Amino acid sequence: MQHNDFWRGVKEAIPVSLGFIPFGLLLGSLAAQKGFLPWQISLFTGTNFAGGSEFTAISLWTDPVNIGLVVAMSALVNSRYFIMGATFSLYLKGYSKLKSMGMIFLMCDESWAMGIADAHKQKQKTLNAKYYMGVSLNLYLCWIFFTGLGAYLGPILGDIKQYGFDMAFVAVFFVLLKGMWKGAKQSRPWLVSLIVAGIFYHTFDGAWYVAGGAISGILAAYFWGE
């Protein structure tokens, strides 16, 4: 059964990994324009598995590079992982610290959502490690491969946004939200997070909308007891 759970995770992650492809190609293409070689961008995305901060880092990359600015903005974009990691840890009871750290390393928005959604289907409400690893490895390897391929094919591909591929991530997140929907009342923190993030996006420069949306959503969930 556990072996089947791994492959179930791999299969269920395929639609999501397909959504990763255009963005991986786009990131690789942008990195190539900044002087990254294919193996360098694959190494980068393999050690920093967080697409938002990777796009931020590449967009801020200059010659010479302002390391402080890149690190600060990347940390800001990734600030939501503190909250996600804290939530995720509640489903890791019974796993050793080493295994937990390995699973958290592979955590991204999509694997986090799919792993938790599957955990709620289990009697013990704990993470199914085999399923989660199937999901995570599918997404992780897909991302590394296609970012490297994007750097290699960048001059040929041109701007892939012209084909509408930039809607892929938006579509993926709508699907994930549908899977986590528990009714309008319990989704009020989502609305608060959306509104605050929108206000921050149009008010402040940079990625402050990420932190604003995440923190406001958590506070709303706390005060509403959800």
JOLIN-V206713 format. One record per residue. N is the residue number from 1. OMEGA is omega in whole degrees, 0 to 359 (none if undefined). Layout:
N_OMEGA ; N_OMEGA
This chain:
1_180 ; 2_178 ; 3_178 ; 4_178 ; 5_178 ; 6_182 ; 7_174 ; 8_177 ; 9_178 ; 10_184 ; 11_183 ; 12_179 ; 13_183 ; 14_179 ; 15_179 ; 16_180 ; 17_175 ; 18_176 ; 19_178 ; 20_191 ; 21_182 ; 22_180 ; 23_174 ; 24_178 ; 25_180 ; 26_180 ; 27_179 ; 28_179 ; 29_178 ; 30_179 ; 31_179 ; 32_178 ; 33_178 ; 34_175 ; 35_179 ; 36_172 ; 37_181 ; 38_182 ; 39_180 ; 40_179 ; 41_176 ; 42_176 ; 43_179 ; 44_182 ; 45_178 ; 46_180 ; 47_178 ; 48_187 ; 49_181 ; 50_189 ; 51_182 ; 52_180 ; 53_178 ; 54_176 ; 55_179 ; 56_181 ; 57_181 ; 58_181 ; 59_181 ; 60_185 ; 61_179 ; 62_177 ; 63_6 ; 64_184 ; 65_175 ; 66_185 ; 67_182 ; 68_180 ; 69_180 ; 70_181 ; 71_183 ; 72_182 ; 73_177 ; 74_178 ; 75_179 ; 76_179 ; 77_182 ; 78_184 ; 79_180 ; 80_181 ; 81_174 ; 82_180 ; 83_179 ; 84_180 ; 85_179 ; 86_177 ; 87_182 ; 88_183 ; 89_179 ; 90_182 ; 91_182 ; 92_180 ; 93_180 ; 94_178 ; 95_179 ; 96_180 ; 97_181 ; 98_179 ; 99_180 ; 100_179 ; 101_179 ; 102_180 ; 103_178 ; 104_178 ; 105_181 ; 106_184 ; 107_170 ; 108_183 ; 109_186 ; 110_180 ; 111_176 ; 112_182 ; 113_182 ; 114_180 ; 115_180 ; 116_178 ; 117_178 ; 118_180 ; 119_180 ; 120_177 ; 121_181 ; 122_180 ; 123_183 ; 124_182 ; 125_177 ; 126_183 ; 127_173 ; 128_188 ; 129_181 ; 130_179 ; 131_182 ; 132_180 ; 133_176 ; 134_177 ; 135_188 ; 136_181 ; 137_176 ; 138_183 ; 139_183 ; 140_182 ; 141_177 ; 142_182 ; 143_180 ; 144_183 ; 145_187 ; 146_172 ; 147_176 ; 148_179 ; 149_178 ; 150_177 ; 151_180 ; 152_185 ; 153_185 ; 154_181 ; 155_181 ; 156_185 ; 157_185 ; 158_180 ; 159_183 ; 160_176 ; 161_181 ; 162_179 ; 163_179 ; 164_182 ; 165_181 ; 166_175 ; 167_185 ; 168_181 ; 169_179 ; 170_179 ; 171_179 ; 172_182 ; 173_176 ; 174_178 ; 175_180 ; 176_179 ; 177_178 ; 178_181 ; 179_181 ; 180_182 ; 181_180 ; 182_180 ; 183_185 ; 184_184 ; 185_181 ; 186_180 ; 187_179 ; 188_177 ; 189_177 ; 190_182 ; 191_177 ; 192_179 ; 193_180 ; 194_182 ; 195_181 ; 196_179 ; 197_178 ; 198_178 ; 199_179 ; 200_183 ; 201_183 ; 202_183 ; 203_186 ; 204_175 ; 205_178 ; 206_187 ; 207_181 ; 208_180 ; 209_179 ; 210_180 ; 211_180 ; 212_179 ; 213_181 ; 214_183 ; 215_180 ; 216_178 ; 217_178 ; 218_180 ; 219_179 ; 220_179 ; 221_180 ; 222_183 ; 223_177 ; 224_178 ; 225_183 ; 226_none
